[in-house]
Amino acid sequence: MKLLAIAIALLPLVLSYEEDIKRLALENPNLYDGDILGIAGPYDSERNAMPGKKYRWPSAKVPYVIDISLAKYHKAIHEAIADYHNHTCVRFIPRTNEKDYVKIFYGNGCNSHVGKAGGEQVMSLGKGCHEVGTIVHELGHVLGFYHEHSRSDRDDYIVIHLENVQKGMESNFEKLSPSQNILLSPFDYGSIMIYGNKAFSKDGKSHTLDAKNGQTLYYPYDKKGMTESDIRRVRMMYHC
């Protein structure tokens, strides 16, 4: 009984630790917006909703390979892929000899290029990145989507608390100008492409972004997959 009581008492600490691992995996201080390896196209091109047309995947087909380092996470990866296959015309196809493709591997945190970068491009699913929602999020970057909280119209929907942001991470909350993005649908608080209330928080507790309607903002790993709005955007981008 004593051991059971200790285990119950420690459970909140264990859950908090696991939450921190998943959150910080999406908040790499050395990457743009925490999980973006590079911009597929110039900053002043079409962005948040989609990069320039040449950075989209032809015929909505994305060749990919899964590195052996992720062997035990195939189920979660395929569940995330199925979210796109079941709701859109996009198809992630095992690579044969395609020049442009995505290599999914166990790297440092969760990150990806945005859109088709050309040649082999990598998508990392490291420690803390194996929830289906997180993988759907990174695949969203692969298709060409940036973060919902970076939209040019975000100030109409969310409040950013820069005073609560970890020092040196403020640039992760820069928004796009209207000329830098094409908004395919209204702002979506539940989008798979939005971060949670404590993104880049200085203490892991203080809110750095809040919805103006009071709605709680959740991280990708807390979600099952795309919302109807996310699905609509993918269909519009790839002319489904």
PyRosetta script that sets phi, psi and omega in degrees:
from pyrosetta import init, pose_from_sequence

init()
pose = pose_from_sequence("MKLLAIAIALLPLVLSYEEDIKRLALENPNLYDGDILGIAGPYDSERNAMPGKKYRWPSAKVPYVIDISLAKYHKAIHEAIADYHNHTCVRFIPRTNEKDYVKIFYGNGCNSHVGKAGGEQVMSLGKGCHEVGTIVHELGHVLGFYHEHSRSDRDDYIVIHLENVQKGMESNFEKLSPSQNILLSPFDYGSIMIYGNKAFSKDGKSHTLDAKNGQTLYYPYDKKGMTESDIRRVRMMYHC")
pose.set_psi(1, -38.7)
pose.set_omega(1, -178.7)
pose.set_phi(2, -64.1)
pose.set_psi(2, -42.5)
pose.set_omega(2, 179.0)
pose.set_phi(3, -64.6)
pose.set_psi(3, -37.2)
pose.set_omega(3, 178.6)
pose.set_phi(4, -64.0)
pose.set_psi(4, -42.3)
pose.set_omega(4, 179.6)
pose.set_phi(5, -62.9)
pose.set_psi(5, -39.8)
pose.set_omega(5, 179.0)
pose.set_phi(6, -65.5)
pose.set_psi(6, -42.6)
pose.set_omega(6, -179.8)
pose.set_phi(7, -62.0)
pose.set_psi(7, -42.2)
pose.set_omega(7, 179.3)
pose.set_phi(8, -64.8)
pose.set_psi(8, -39.8)
pose.set_omega(8, -179.6)
pose.set_phi(9, -66.3)
pose.set_psi(9, -33.4)
pose.set_omega(9, -177.5)
pose.set_phi(10, -84.2)
pose.set_psi(10, -16.0)
pose.set_omega(10, -175.5)
pose.set_phi(11, -54.4)
pose.set_psi(11, -46.7)
pose.set_omega(11, 179.0)
pose.set_phi(12, -59.2)
pose.set_psi(12, -35.6)
pose.set_omega(12, 179.4)
pose.set_phi(13, -68.0)
pose.set_psi(13, -39.9)
pose.set_omega(13, 178.9)
pose.set_phi(14, -64.6)
pose.set_psi(14, -44.9)
pose.set_omega(14, -179.9)
pose.set_phi(15, -64.1)
pose.set_psi(15, -39.3)
pose.set_omega(15, 178.8)
pose.set_phi(16, -64.9)
pose.set_psi(16, -40.1)
pose.set_omega(16, 179.1)
pose.set_phi(17, -63.6)
pose.set_psi(17, -44.2)
pose.set_omega(17, 179.8)
pose.set_phi(18, -65.1)
pose.set_psi(18, -38.4)
pose.set_omega(18, 177.5)
pose.set_phi(19, -62.3)
pose.set_psi(19, -44.1)
pose.set_omega(19, -179.8)
pose.set_phi(20, -61.7)
pose.set_psi(20, -39.7)
pose.set_omega(20, 179.4)
pose.set_phi(21, -61.3)
pose.set_psi(21, -45.5)
pose.set_omega(21, -178.4)
pose.set_phi(22, -68.7)
pose.set_psi(22, -36.7)
pose.set_omega(22, -179.5)
pose.set_phi(23, -70.2)
pose.set_psi(23, -49.0)
pose.set_omega(23, -176.9)
pose.set_phi(24, -67.3)
pose.set_psi(24, -24.8)
pose.set_omega(24, 177.7)
pose.set_phi(25, -64.7)
pose.set_psi(25, -22.2)
pose.set_omega(25, 178.6)
pose.set_phi(26, -97.6)
pose.set_psi(26, 1.5)
pose.set_omega(26, -174.1)
pose.set_phi(27, -124.7)
pose.set_psi(27, 51.6)
pose.set_omega(27, 178.9)
pose.set_phi(28, -67.8)
pose.set_psi(28, 120.8)
pose.set_omega(28, -177.1)
pose.set_phi(29, -66.1)
pose.set_psi(29, -15.4)
pose.set_omega(29, -177.9)
pose.set_phi(30, -97.7)
pose.set_psi(30, 3.7)
pose.set_omega(30, -178.0)
pose.set_phi(31, -118.8)
pose.set_psi(31, 148.4)
pose.set_omega(31, 177.1)
pose.set_phi(32, -60.7)
pose.set_psi(32, 127.4)
pose.set_omega(32, 179.7)
pose.set_phi(33, 58.6)
pose.set_psi(33, 15.7)
pose.set_omega(33, 173.6)
pose.set_phi(34, 90.8)
pose.set_psi(34, -24.3)
pose.set_omega(34, -177.4)
pose.set_phi(35, -147.8)
pose.set_psi(35, 19.1)
pose.set_omega(35, -178.7)
pose.set_phi(36, -111.3)
pose.set_psi(36, 118.1)
pose.set_omega(36, -176.0)
pose.set_phi(37, -71.6)
pose.set_psi(37, -36.5)
pose.set_omega(37, -178.1)
pose.set_phi(38, -165.4)
pose.set_psi(38, 161.9)
pose.set_omega(38, 179.0)
pose.set_phi(39, -94.0)
pose.set_psi(39, 119.4)
pose.set_omega(39, 179.6)
pose.set_phi(40, -80.9)
pose.set_psi(40, 79.1)
pose.set_omega(40, -175.9)
pose.set_phi(41, 122.0)
pose.set_psi(41, 163.6)
pose.set_omega(41, -177.5)
pose.set_phi(42, -67.5)
pose.set_psi(42, 154.4)
pose.set_omega(42, -178.8)
pose.set_phi(43, -58.6)
pose.set_psi(43, -29.5)
pose.set_omega(43, -175.5)
pose.set_phi(44, -93.1)
pose.set_psi(44, 14.4)
pose.set_omega(44, 175.9)
pose.set_phi(45, -92.3)
pose.set_psi(45, -175.0)
pose.set_omega(45, 176.7)
pose.set_phi(46, -61.2)
pose.set_psi(46, 132.6)
pose.set_omega(46, -174.7)
pose.set_phi(47, -130.5)
pose.set_psi(47, -89.7)
pose.set_omega(47, -164.4)
pose.set_phi(48, -43.5)
pose.set_psi(48, -49.7)
pose.set_omega(48, -179.3)
pose.set_phi(49, -76.8)
pose.set_psi(49, -38.6)
pose.set_omega(49, 179.4)
pose.set_phi(50, -164.4)
pose.set_psi(50, 148.5)
pose.set_omega(50, 170.8)
pose.set_phi(51, -79.6)
pose.set_psi(51, -178.5)
pose.set_omega(51, 179.4)
pose.set_phi(52, -55.0)
pose.set_psi(52, 156.1)
pose.set_omega(52, -173.5)
pose.set_phi(53, -56.6)
pose.set_psi(53, -34.0)
pose.set_omega(53, -177.4)
pose.set_phi(54, -70.4)
pose.set_psi(54, -10.1)
pose.set_omega(54, 178.7)
pose.set_phi(55, -97.9)
pose.set_psi(55, 3.9)
pose.set_omega(55, 174.0)
pose.set_phi(56, -87.4)
pose.set_psi(56, 158.7)
pose.set_omega(56, -177.8)
pose.set_phi(57, -83.2)
pose.set_psi(57, 123.5)
pose.set_omega(57, -177.9)
pose.set_phi(58, -58.1)
pose.set_psi(58, 137.1)
pose.set_omega(58, 178.2)
pose.set_phi(59, 58.8)
pose.set_psi(59, 19.9)
pose.set_omega(59, 178.1)
pose.set_phi(60, 58.9)
pose.set_psi(60, 30.1)
pose.set_omega(60, 179.2)
pose.set_phi(61, -115.1)
pose.set_psi(61, 128.3)
pose.set_omega(61, -177.7)
pose.set_phi(62, -118.2)
pose.set_psi(62, 101.9)
pose.set_omega(62, 176.5)
pose.set_phi(63, -68.1)
pose.set_psi(63, 141.8)
pose.set_omega(63, -178.6)
pose.set_phi(64, -147.8)
pose.set_psi(64, 159.0)
pose.set_omega(64, 170.2)
pose.set_phi(65, -132.5)
pose.set_psi(65, 145.7)
pose.set_omega(65, 176.6)
pose.set_phi(66, -108.5)
pose.set_psi(66, 119.3)
pose.set_omega(66, -178.9)
pose.set_phi(67, -65.8)
pose.set_psi(67, 151.3)
pose.set_omega(67, -179.9)
pose.set_phi(68, -59.2)
pose.set_psi(68, -22.5)
pose.set_omega(68, 179.8)
pose.set_phi(69, -64.4)
pose.set_psi(69, -15.4)
pose.set_omega(69, -179.9)
pose.set_phi(70, -110.6)
pose.set_psi(70, 21.4)
pose.set_omega(70, -174.7)
pose.set_phi(71, -52.9)
pose.set_psi(71, -40.2)
pose.set_omega(71, -176.3)
pose.set_phi(72, -84.1)
pose.set_psi(72, 2.0)
pose.set_omega(72, -179.8)
pose.set_phi(73, -113.7)
pose.set_psi(73, 15.7)
pose.set_omega(73, -179.2)
pose.set_phi(74, -57.9)
pose.set_psi(74, -40.2)
pose.set_omega(74, -176.6)
pose.set_phi(75, -59.9)
pose.set_psi(75, -48.1)
pose.set_omega(75, -179.4)
pose.set_phi(76, -64.6)
pose.set_psi(76, -40.7)
pose.set_omega(76, 179.9)
pose.set_phi(77, -62.7)
pose.set_psi(77, -44.3)
pose.set_omega(77, -178.7)
pose.set_phi(78, -71.0)
pose.set_psi(78, -29.3)
pose.set_omega(78, 174.5)
pose.set_phi(79, -66.0)
pose.set_psi(79, -40.3)
pose.set_omega(79, 178.4)
pose.set_phi(80, -66.0)
pose.set_psi(80, -43.3)
pose.set_omega(80, 177.7)
pose.set_phi(81, -60.9)
pose.set_psi(81, -39.5)
pose.set_omega(81, -179.5)
pose.set_phi(82, -62.1)
pose.set_psi(82, -29.5)
pose.set_omega(82, 178.5)
pose.set_phi(83, -60.7)
pose.set_psi(83, -38.8)
pose.set_omega(83, 177.2)
pose.set_phi(84, -76.0)
pose.set_psi(84, -41.1)
pose.set_omega(84, -179.1)
pose.set_phi(85, -65.0)
pose.set_psi(85, -36.2)
pose.set_omega(85, -176.5)
pose.set_phi(86, -77.5)
pose.set_psi(86, -20.0)
pose.set_omega(86, -172.9)
pose.set_phi(87, -122.8)
pose.set_psi(87, -10.6)
pose.set_omega(87, -177.5)
pose.set_phi(88, -138.9)
pose.set_psi(88, 176.0)
pose.set_omega(88, 177.4)
pose.set_phi(89, -88.1)
pose.set_psi(89, -4.6)
pose.set_omega(89, 179.1)
pose.set_phi(90, -64.8)
pose.set_psi(90, 138.1)
pose.set_omega(90, 178.0)
pose.set_phi(91, -129.9)
pose.set_psi(91, 122.2)
pose.set_omega(91, 171.8)
pose.set_phi(92, -90.5)
pose.set_psi(92, 116.7)
pose.set_omega(92, -173.4)
pose.set_phi(93, -117.4)
pose.set_psi(93, 139.4)
pose.set_omega(93, 176.7)
pose.set_phi(94, -57.4)
pose.set_psi(94, 133.0)
pose.set_omega(94, -177.3)
pose.set_phi(95, -68.8)
pose.set_psi(95, 141.2)
pose.set_omega(95, 171.1)
pose.set_phi(96, -108.7)
pose.set_psi(96, -78.8)
pose.set_omega(96, 178.3)
pose.set_phi(97, -132.6)
pose.set_psi(97, 20.5)
pose.set_omega(97, -178.3)
pose.set_phi(98, -64.2)
pose.set_psi(98, 140.5)
pose.set_omega(98, 179.5)
pose.set_phi(99, -71.6)
pose.set_psi(99, -43.7)
pose.set_omega(99, -179.0)
pose.set_phi(100, -98.0)
pose.set_psi(100, 121.9)
pose.set_omega(100, -178.7)
pose.set_phi(101, -160.3)
pose.set_psi(101, 168.6)
pose.set_omega(101, -179.7)
pose.set_phi(102, -109.4)
pose.set_psi(102, 127.4)
pose.set_omega(102, 173.6)
pose.set_phi(103, -101.7)
pose.set_psi(103, 117.1)
pose.set_omega(103, -179.6)
pose.set_phi(104, -97.6)
pose.set_psi(104, 122.5)
pose.set_omega(104, -174.6)
pose.set_phi(105, -143.5)
pose.set_psi(105, 168.6)
pose.set_omega(105, 178.3)
pose.set_phi(106, -87.9)
pose.set_psi(106, 98.5)
pose.set_omega(106, -178.7)
pose.set_phi(107, -115.2)
pose.set_psi(107, -148.4)
pose.set_omega(107, -179.2)
pose.set_phi(108, -94.2)
pose.set_psi(108, 97.5)
pose.set_omega(108, -180.0)
pose.set_phi(109, 77.6)
pose.set_psi(109, -165.3)
pose.set_omega(109, -179.1)
pose.set_phi(110, -106.2)
pose.set_psi(110, 124.5)
pose.set_omega(110, 178.6)
pose.set_phi(111, -165.2)
pose.set_psi(111, 161.0)
pose.set_omega(111, -178.1)
pose.set_phi(112, -161.2)
pose.set_psi(112, 159.5)
pose.set_omega(112, 166.1)
pose.set_phi(113, -73.1)
pose.set_psi(113, 164.8)
pose.set_omega(113, 176.2)
pose.set_phi(114, -108.2)
pose.set_psi(114, 120.0)
pose.set_omega(114, -177.8)
pose.set_phi(115, 77.9)
pose.set_psi(115, -176.1)
pose.set_omega(115, -179.3)
pose.set_phi(116, -79.5)
pose.set_psi(116, 114.3)
pose.set_omega(116, -177.5)
pose.set_phi(117, -87.3)
pose.set_psi(117, -24.4)
pose.set_omega(117, -178.8)
pose.set_phi(118, 101.5)
pose.set_psi(118, 133.7)
pose.set_omega(118, -176.6)
pose.set_phi(119, 71.5)
pose.set_psi(119, -153.9)
pose.set_omega(119, 176.0)
pose.set_phi(120, -78.8)
pose.set_psi(120, 124.6)
pose.set_omega(120, 173.0)
pose.set_phi(121, -122.7)
pose.set_psi(121, 147.2)
pose.set_omega(121, -172.8)
pose.set_phi(122, -105.9)
pose.set_psi(122, 151.8)
pose.set_omega(122, 172.3)
pose.set_phi(123, -131.1)
pose.set_psi(123, 115.6)
pose.set_omega(123, -175.8)
pose.set_phi(124, -92.3)
pose.set_psi(124, 133.0)
pose.set_omega(124, 172.4)
pose.set_phi(125, -126.9)
pose.set_psi(125, 79.3)
pose.set_omega(125, -178.0)
pose.set_phi(126, -88.2)
pose.set_psi(126, -156.0)
pose.set_omega(126, -178.9)
pose.set_phi(127, -58.7)
pose.set_psi(127, 129.2)
pose.set_omega(127, 179.0)
pose.set_phi(128, 87.8)
pose.set_psi(128, 5.2)
pose.set_omega(128, -173.0)
pose.set_phi(129, -114.0)
pose.set_psi(129, 20.8)
pose.set_omega(129, -170.2)
pose.set_phi(130, -107.9)
pose.set_psi(130, 11.6)
pose.set_omega(130, 170.8)
pose.set_phi(131, -75.3)
pose.set_psi(131, 145.5)
pose.set_omega(131, -177.7)
pose.set_phi(132, -57.2)
pose.set_psi(132, -42.7)
pose.set_omega(132, -179.0)
pose.set_phi(133, -60.3)
pose.set_psi(133, -39.9)
pose.set_omega(133, 178.1)
pose.set_phi(134, -63.9)
pose.set_psi(134, -40.5)
pose.set_omega(134, -179.8)
pose.set_phi(135, -68.2)
pose.set_psi(135, -40.0)
pose.set_omega(135, 175.9)
pose.set_phi(136, -59.6)
pose.set_psi(136, -40.4)
pose.set_omega(136, 178.7)
pose.set_phi(137, -60.4)
pose.set_psi(137, -49.5)
pose.set_omega(137, -178.7)
pose.set_phi(138, -65.9)
pose.set_psi(138, -36.3)
pose.set_omega(138, 175.5)
pose.set_phi(139, -65.4)
pose.set_psi(139, -30.2)
pose.set_omega(139, 175.1)
pose.set_phi(140, -62.6)
pose.set_psi(140, -40.6)
pose.set_omega(140, 174.7)
pose.set_phi(141, -62.1)
pose.set_psi(141, -44.7)
pose.set_omega(141, 179.7)
pose.set_phi(142, -54.8)
pose.set_psi(142, -38.5)
pose.set_omega(142, -178.2)
pose.set_phi(143, -75.2)
pose.set_psi(143, -19.0)
pose.set_omega(143, 176.7)
pose.set_phi(144, 124.3)
pose.set_psi(144, 11.3)
pose.set_omega(144, -177.7)
pose.set_phi(145, -99.0)
pose.set_psi(145, 139.4)
pose.set_omega(145, 173.4)
pose.set_phi(146, -97.7)
pose.set_psi(146, -172.5)
pose.set_omega(146, -175.6)
pose.set_phi(147, -78.0)
pose.set_psi(147, 143.3)
pose.set_omega(147, 179.5)
pose.set_phi(148, -61.6)
pose.set_psi(148, -37.8)
pose.set_omega(148, -177.2)
pose.set_phi(149, -76.6)
pose.set_psi(149, 2.7)
pose.set_omega(149, 175.3)
pose.set_phi(150, -102.8)
pose.set_psi(150, -2.2)
pose.set_omega(150, -177.4)
pose.set_phi(151, -56.6)
pose.set_psi(151, 151.5)
pose.set_omega(151, -179.2)
pose.set_phi(152, -64.7)
pose.set_psi(152, -24.2)
pose.set_omega(152, -178.5)
pose.set_phi(153, -100.6)
pose.set_psi(153, 12.0)
pose.set_omega(153, -172.8)
pose.set_phi(154, -61.2)
pose.set_psi(154, -29.0)
pose.set_omega(154, -177.8)
pose.set_phi(155, -67.2)
pose.set_psi(155, -15.1)
pose.set_omega(155, 175.4)
pose.set_phi(156, -78.3)
pose.set_psi(156, -14.2)
pose.set_omega(156, -172.1)
pose.set_phi(157, -124.1)
pose.set_psi(157, -28.1)
pose.set_omega(157, -179.3)
pose.set_phi(158, -132.8)
pose.set_psi(158, 157.6)
pose.set_omega(158, 176.6)
pose.set_phi(159, -112.7)
pose.set_psi(159, 130.6)
pose.set_omega(159, 178.4)
pose.set_phi(160, -100.1)
pose.set_psi(160, 128.1)
pose.set_omega(160, 179.6)
pose.set_phi(161, -104.8)
pose.set_psi(161, 84.0)
pose.set_omega(161, -176.4)
pose.set_phi(162, -63.1)
pose.set_psi(162, -25.2)
pose.set_omega(162, 179.3)
pose.set_phi(163, -66.0)
pose.set_psi(163, -18.6)
pose.set_omega(163, -180.0)
pose.set_phi(164, -99.4)
pose.set_psi(164, 0.0)
pose.set_omega(164, -177.5)
pose.set_phi(165, -84.2)
pose.set_psi(165, 138.9)
pose.set_omega(165, 177.4)
pose.set_phi(166, -54.5)
pose.set_psi(166, 135.0)
pose.set_omega(166, -178.1)
pose.set_phi(167, -56.1)
pose.set_psi(167, 132.2)
pose.set_omega(167, 180.0)
pose.set_phi(168, 90.6)
pose.set_psi(168, -6.2)
pose.set_omega(168, -177.8)
pose.set_phi(169, -108.5)
pose.set_psi(169, 7.6)
pose.set_omega(169, -176.0)
pose.set_phi(170, -60.8)
pose.set_psi(170, -30.3)
pose.set_omega(170, -177.1)
pose.set_phi(171, -64.0)
pose.set_psi(171, -17.6)
pose.set_omega(171, 178.7)
pose.set_phi(172, -70.3)
pose.set_psi(172, -7.6)
pose.set_omega(172, 179.5)
pose.set_phi(173, -111.8)
pose.set_psi(173, 14.7)
pose.set_omega(173, 174.5)
pose.set_phi(174, -69.3)
pose.set_psi(174, 135.3)
pose.set_omega(174, 179.6)
pose.set_phi(175, -97.7)
pose.set_psi(175, 163.6)
pose.set_omega(175, 178.9)
pose.set_phi(176, -83.8)
pose.set_psi(176, 154.8)
pose.set_omega(176, 173.5)
pose.set_phi(177, -84.4)
pose.set_psi(177, 159.8)
pose.set_omega(177, -179.9)
pose.set_phi(178, -54.6)
pose.set_psi(178, -30.8)
pose.set_omega(178, -179.2)
pose.set_phi(179, -78.2)
pose.set_psi(179, -9.8)
pose.set_omega(179, -177.2)
pose.set_phi(180, -96.3)
pose.set_psi(180, -5.3)
pose.set_omega(180, 178.5)
pose.set_phi(181, -147.9)
pose.set_psi(181, 154.9)
pose.set_omega(181, 174.2)
pose.set_phi(182, -114.5)
pose.set_psi(182, 119.3)
pose.set_omega(182, -175.4)
pose.set_phi(183, -90.4)
pose.set_psi(183, 111.2)
pose.set_omega(183, -174.3)
pose.set_phi(184, -83.5)
pose.set_psi(184, -18.7)
pose.set_omega(184, 179.1)
pose.set_phi(185, -160.6)
pose.set_psi(185, 165.6)
pose.set_omega(185, -178.6)
pose.set_phi(186, -58.8)
pose.set_psi(186, 159.1)
pose.set_omega(186, 177.6)
pose.set_phi(187, -54.1)
pose.set_psi(187, 137.5)
pose.set_omega(187, -176.0)
pose.set_phi(188, -124.2)
pose.set_psi(188, 108.4)
pose.set_omega(188, -179.9)
pose.set_phi(189, -63.2)
pose.set_psi(189, -25.2)
pose.set_omega(189, -177.2)
pose.set_phi(190, -99.1)
pose.set_psi(190, 5.5)
pose.set_omega(190, -176.4)
pose.set_phi(191, -53.4)
pose.set_psi(191, 144.6)
pose.set_omega(191, 175.9)
pose.set_phi(192, -66.8)
pose.set_psi(192, -13.7)
pose.set_omega(192, -177.1)
pose.set_phi(193, -97.1)
pose.set_psi(193, 8.2)
pose.set_omega(193, 179.1)
pose.set_phi(194, -105.0)
pose.set_psi(194, 151.2)
pose.set_omega(194, 176.2)
pose.set_phi(195, -92.9)
pose.set_psi(195, 172.3)
pose.set_omega(195, -178.0)
pose.set_phi(196, -85.4)
pose.set_psi(196, 176.1)
pose.set_omega(196, -176.6)
pose.set_phi(197, -57.4)
pose.set_psi(197, -26.9)
pose.set_omega(197, -173.2)
pose.set_phi(198, -105.0)
pose.set_psi(198, 21.3)
pose.set_omega(198, -177.6)
pose.set_phi(199, -57.3)
pose.set_psi(199, 126.2)
pose.set_omega(199, 178.1)
pose.set_phi(200, 58.7)
pose.set_psi(200, 28.9)
pose.set_omega(200, -179.0)
pose.set_phi(201, -65.7)
pose.set_psi(201, 142.0)
pose.set_omega(201, -177.6)
pose.set_phi(202, -67.5)
pose.set_psi(202, -23.7)
pose.set_omega(202, -178.7)
pose.set_phi(203, -128.9)
pose.set_psi(203, 4.3)
pose.set_omega(203, -179.6)
pose.set_phi(204, 77.2)
pose.set_psi(204, 2.3)
pose.set_omega(204, -177.6)
pose.set_phi(205, -124.8)
pose.set_psi(205, -40.9)
pose.set_omega(205, -176.7)
pose.set_phi(206, -68.3)
pose.set_psi(206, 142.0)
pose.set_omega(206, 178.2)
pose.set_phi(207, -75.6)
pose.set_psi(207, 135.0)
pose.set_omega(207, 176.3)
pose.set_phi(208, -107.3)
pose.set_psi(208, -20.1)
pose.set_omega(208, 173.6)
pose.set_phi(209, -145.4)
pose.set_psi(209, 138.8)
pose.set_omega(209, -179.5)
pose.set_phi(210, -133.3)
pose.set_psi(210, 143.0)
pose.set_omega(210, 175.8)
pose.set_phi(211, -74.9)
pose.set_psi(211, 136.7)
pose.set_omega(211, -179.7)
pose.set_phi(212, -67.0)
pose.set_psi(212, -21.0)
pose.set_omega(212, 178.7)
pose.set_phi(213, -91.3)
pose.set_psi(213, 5.4)
pose.set_omega(213, 177.1)
pose.set_phi(214, 84.5)
pose.set_psi(214, -0.5)
pose.set_omega(214, -178.5)
pose.set_phi(215, -69.9)
pose.set_psi(215, 139.8)
pose.set_omega(215, 176.3)
pose.set_phi(216, -70.6)
pose.set_psi(216, 137.3)
pose.set_omega(216, 177.7)
pose.set_phi(217, -101.3)
pose.set_psi(217, 126.8)
pose.set_omega(217, -176.8)
pose.set_phi(218, -109.2)
pose.set_psi(218, 153.9)
pose.set_omega(218, 176.3)
pose.set_phi(219, -76.7)
pose.set_psi(219, 159.7)
pose.set_omega(219, 178.4)
pose.set_phi(220, -53.9)
pose.set_psi(220, -38.0)
pose.set_omega(220, -176.5)
pose.set_phi(221, -68.0)
pose.set_psi(221, -12.7)
pose.set_omega(221, 177.0)
pose.set_phi(222, -90.8)
pose.set_psi(222, 1.9)
pose.set_omega(222, -174.9)
pose.set_phi(223, -115.3)
pose.set_psi(223, 157.0)
pose.set_omega(223, -179.9)
pose.set_phi(224, -80.9)
pose.set_psi(224, -30.3)
pose.set_omega(224, -176.7)
pose.set_phi(225, 168.3)
pose.set_psi(225, -152.4)
pose.set_omega(225, -176.2)
pose.set_phi(226, -71.6)
pose.set_psi(226, 151.4)
pose.set_omega(226, 171.3)
pose.set_phi(227, -88.3)
pose.set_psi(227, 173.3)
pose.set_omega(227, 176.6)
pose.set_phi(228, -59.6)
pose.set_psi(228, -36.6)
pose.set_omega(228, 178.9)
pose.set_phi(229, -66.0)
pose.set_psi(229, -43.4)
pose.set_omega(229, 177.2)
pose.set_phi(230, -59.0)
pose.set_psi(230, -45.4)
pose.set_omega(230, -179.0)
pose.set_phi(231, -60.4)
pose.set_psi(231, -44.1)
pose.set_omega(231, -179.2)
pose.set_phi(232, -61.3)
pose.set_psi(232, -39.8)
pose.set_omega(232, -179.3)
pose.set_phi(233, -65.4)
pose.set_psi(233, -42.9)
pose.set_omega(233, 179.1)
pose.set_phi(234, -62.3)
pose.set_psi(234, -43.7)
pose.set_omega(234, 179.8)
pose.set_phi(235, -62.2)
pose.set_psi(235, -40.4)
pose.set_omega(235, 179.9)
pose.set_phi(236, -68.4)
pose.set_psi(236, -42.1)
pose.set_omega(236, -179.2)
pose.set_phi(237, -62.7)
pose.set_psi(237, -42.1)
pose.set_omega(237, -175.6)
pose.set_phi(238, -102.6)
pose.set_psi(238, 16.1)
pose.set_omega(238, 173.6)
pose.set_phi(239, 53.1)
pose.set_psi(239, 50.7)
pose.set_omega(239, 179.0)
pose.set_phi(240, -79.0)
pose.dump_pdb("model.pdb")
